[in-house]
Amino acid sequence: MSTLAHTMMTAARSADSGLASPGELDRYPYAETPPVDRVGVPVWDGGDPELGRVGRRAAGSRGRGLHGQLVQQLGQMIVSGDLGADRPLVPEEIGQRFEVSRTVVRESLRVLEAKGLVSARPNVGTRVRPVSDWNLLDPDIIEWRAFGPQRDDQRRELSELRWTIEPLAARLAAGHGREDVQQRLADMVEIMGHAMAQGDALTFSRADSEFHSLLIQVAGNRMLEHLSGIVSAALQVSGGPVTGCDRPNEASLGHHGRICDALAAGDGAAAEAAMRQLLMVHPEVERVVPAPREH
């Protein structure tokens, strides 16, 4: 095993100390401390009673501070529909509900506004915006949708988006014969192989995500490069048989290897074909995106 593979697998095992899947940590917080009823705190219809008391979050919130945790909670509630479109968000009520300061509430609402989830206007206040205004390419919103009521639509849409991005990126990447990048991609395939042999799904996922992000970045198209974060988010939230990268398996690993071989040979058509095959490893994909036509 290469030094890089050993390092990544060791780091992944250290991080995988019983953590839940992406989104689950933030979806079910505060199990150790039940919420306390307080006079004057409004009851938010449809809100999860476990969503209060931000300041008492357990460890494992992915390094977020108080305002980051509040962003996560409010974002999930908006995306899930618990806080519907045009719903007013009163900072004082939020501060009481989640037991955080006005500064934390203000910072959190600013972040949500940047994501298109809320709008703040003079004499109107802060309100939840409709789905049509959301930045659906924001990695946080992708995650919140993928672990909420819209999970099926989100994963289908991500799969369709990957079909438009990654085959082209693979073709373009073959025209950039950088040996350092090709070696890095080969390293990721090696790591994935070792991880699969040891049943280490977390390391496999991390190496897989880096493989695809690097491939897009080396395609030489800056607009495509800006979409690499979306592909990473798609891989992280894959919870069902949507693409060949959802679960470690021999077919997926083999297609990753063929992509590397095609890039090394400078064969753009072969790289594109291998990527299409990778995205169709699972037969369920045929119901999502039709197979490419024969020419």
C-alpha positions, 0 to 999 in steps of 0.5 A: 500500500502506498504511503498516501493510501495508508495516510488517508485510510488511517485518517478516515478511520479516526474520523469514523468513530461512530458518526452518522451519515451526512445530515444525520448528526444535525437532524437528531441533536441534543439527545442527551438534554431534552428541551425545556419548556419556557414561558413566552417561547413561541411554538413553531408549527411543524418544527422538530422539538429536538431542534432547540438549545443550540448552545448545548450541541454535543461534539461532532457538529463538523466544527461549526460554531453557534451561528453555523449550527443555527444555520444548519437547523434553520436551513433544514427546517426551511428546506423540509417545509417546516418553515414554509415560503413567506413565513416571517422569521422574527430574530427575537423569537429565534433567539428565544427558541434556540437560546442564542444571542441576537448576534448569532441570529443575525449572522445566521440569517445573513448566511441563509439570505446569501443562499437564497433561503430568506430575504430581509427587507425594511418594514417587512422583516425577514421571510422565507423565500420560495424554492424558485429563489433558492441557490439549489447548487449550494452544497448545504442546500444539496445536503439538506434536500437530500436528507429531507422530504425531497430526497428522491428528487434531489438525488435524481436531479444530482444524477442527471446533472452529473451526466451532463458534467462528468463525461465531458470533463473526462473527455476534456481532461484527456487533452491535458497530459499532466503526469502529476494529475494522472498519478494523483488519480491513480493514487485515488484508485489504489486507495479505493481498491485497498479500502474496498478490500478492507470494507472501509466505505468511508475511505473509499468515499473520500478517495472517490470524491477527490478523484471526481473533483480532480478530474473536473478541475483538470478538464481546463474549463473554469466554468466546469471547475466551479461545479466540482463542489456539486459533484463532491456534494452529490457523492457525499449524499448518495444514499441509494443506487443512483450511480456507480459511485454510491457503494464500493464494488468491483465494477465501479473500481474497474471503471475508475481504472479505465478512466485513468488508463484513457487519460494516460493514453490521451484518449478522450473518447475512451475516457468519456465512454468509461465515465458513462459506464461508471455512471451506469453501474447500477441498472436502476440508473437506466430509469433516471438517465437514458443510455447514450444512443449508438451512432 
